[in-house]
Amino acid sequence: MSDATVIVGSSIGGVRTAQSLRLEGYTGDIVLVGEETELPYDKPPLSKAVLAGTAEESSIRLLTGGDADAARIRLLLGHRAIGVDIAGRTLELEGHEPVGFDNLVIATGASARPSPWGQRPGIHVLRTLEDARRLRADLLSGGHLAVIGAGFIGAEAAATARSLGLDVTVIDPLPVPMSRIFNPEIGQWFGDLHRSNGVRTIFGTGVESLEGEQGSFVLRLTNGERLNASVVLVGIGAVPNDAWLASSGLLVDNGVVLDEFCRAVDAPAVYAVGDVARWRHLTHGEDTRIEHWTNAVEQASCVAHNITHPGAPRAYTPTEYVWSDQHDWKIQVVGRVGGGASHTVIGHPEAHGRFAALYTADGTSLRGAAIVNWPKALVACRRGMATGITVQELRDKLESQLDPQPVVAS
């Protein structure tokens, strides 16, 4: 009897794990379980092209029924995982008989942090295709969109709403947007970007209450202001989808706790990938959970290798990478930025239309970089992270690519 690998979660991490298993030569059964009835789809376009209506839903599908059949991947969609029997090696599903496994891959991702003000009509979160459909339908009615939270999702949706002609206000309790990710200088430029594109920003201010109904909401802010809005998007972070594992016996603490090979620390036949995975990153010497598309893809490949080569597992030690599109900015981040690291900036958004911020923890080695509208700088930074280039060497290289004697507009 052949082995069976059951993958719980039908987004990018789960799909890529299934596909990578076949690429690694895995011949056993593969079952891909998804809570949604939708065929697997990609999520980054939801706040951008799908929300704007410039991409068809078919263009974001990760796997069709035909693709699954060709790869001998059994799709089991529309069934929510509710528990797992580790000793008995069975997965419990809502509305379906238990499914046995030899290897279990947990790829249940994360959910949008729920709105503290409820989710009645006109109040949205944005995490699923259905979320995007509902938000787009409301945006097409026009009016004023209030976005609570200036992280990537909120900022991307705000930019998309402006492209659709809506008035948009972004509210965040942080005085400088994205300062948790970058640093105040770079965060200020993000705020300037949105204001220059007609977005009103209210930073350093929270939302005390949200009253009214769709088309006539009233937000009462901590600075005493009352803001009227037709539609509200709540983008205040995400939480890993690990509650269904509470009685499993697995160690769960802000995600499924894993070793350096992405195996559950107390169940070697159980792995996890993507937003729900919290693994021991040997390079950083700490447990790490990353909510990035690229991480899910790379981690899926590593887990597929480790399942098919149990005698020669590979430690997962990625260099982080994430991107975001906001207005006319293409933002790309490699490695670790912000925090207590010092930084140096090459270029300027007004003078050059592009810039790169290089981060270092020790004053010499490159810890990470944030790059805007500069593809060659991204390539140089990613190579530099791999080869150990110093910040000064990289700075000299990038500065040679800039126009001489820039004049910053006043």
Stockholm file with secondary structure:
# STOCKHOLM 1.0

chainA/1-410         MSDATVIVGSSIGGVRTAQSLRLEGYTGDIVLVGEETELPYDKPPLSKAVLAGTAEESSIRLLTGGDADAARIRLLLGHRAIGVDIAGRTLELEGHEPVGFDNLVIATGASARPSPWGQRPGIHVLRTLEDARRLRADLLSGGHLAVIGAGFIGAEAAATARSLGLDVTVIDPLPVPMSRIFNPEIGQWFGDLHRSNGVRTIFGTGVESLEGEQGSFVLRLTNGERLNASVVLVGIGAVPNDAWLASSGLLVDNGVVLDEFCRAVDAPAVYAVGDVARWRHLTHGEDTRIEHWTNAVEQASCVAHNITHPGAPRAYTPTEYVWSDQHDWKIQVVGRVGGGASHTVIGHPEAHGRFAALYTADGTSLRGAAIVNWPKALVACRRGMATGITVQELRDKLESQLDPQPVVAS
#=GR chainA/1-410 SS CCCEEEEECCSHHHHHHHHHHHHTTCCSEEEEEESSSSCCBCSGGGGTHHHHTCSCGGGGBSCCHHHHHHTTEEEEESCCEEEEETTTTEEEETTEEEEECSEEEECCCEEECCCTTCCCTTEECCSSHHHHHHHHHHHTTCSEEEEECCSHHHHHHHHHHHHTTCEEEEEESSSSTTTTTSCHHHHHHHHHHHHHTTCEEEESCCEEEEEEETTEEEEEETTSCEEEESEEEECCCEEESCGGGTTSSCCBSSSEEBCTTSEETTEEEEEECGGGEEEEETTTTEEECCCCHHHHHHHHHHHHHHHHCTTSCCCCCCCCEEEEEETTEEEEEEECCSTTCEEEEEEETTTTSEEEEEEESSSSBCCEEEEESCHHHHHHHHHHHHHTCBHHHHHHHHHTTSCSSCCCCC
#=GC SS_cons         CCCEEEEECCSHHHHHHHHHHHHTTCCSEEEEEESSSSCCBCSGGGGTHHHHTCSCGGGGBSCCHHHHHHTTEEEEESCCEEEEETTTTEEEETTEEEEECSEEEECCCEEECCCTTCCCTTEECCSSHHHHHHHHHHHTTCSEEEEECCSHHHHHHHHHHHHTTCEEEEEESSSSTTTTTSCHHHHHHHHHHHHHTTCEEEESCCEEEEEEETTEEEEEETTSCEEEESEEEECCCEEESCGGGTTSSCCBSSSEEBCTTSEETTEEEEEECGGGEEEEETTTTEEECCCCHHHHHHHHHHHHHHHHCTTSCCCCCCCCEEEEEETTEEEEEEECCSTTCEEEEEEETTTTSEEEEEEESSSSBCCEEEEESCHHHHHHHHHHHHHTCBHHHHHHHHHTTSCSSCCCCC
//
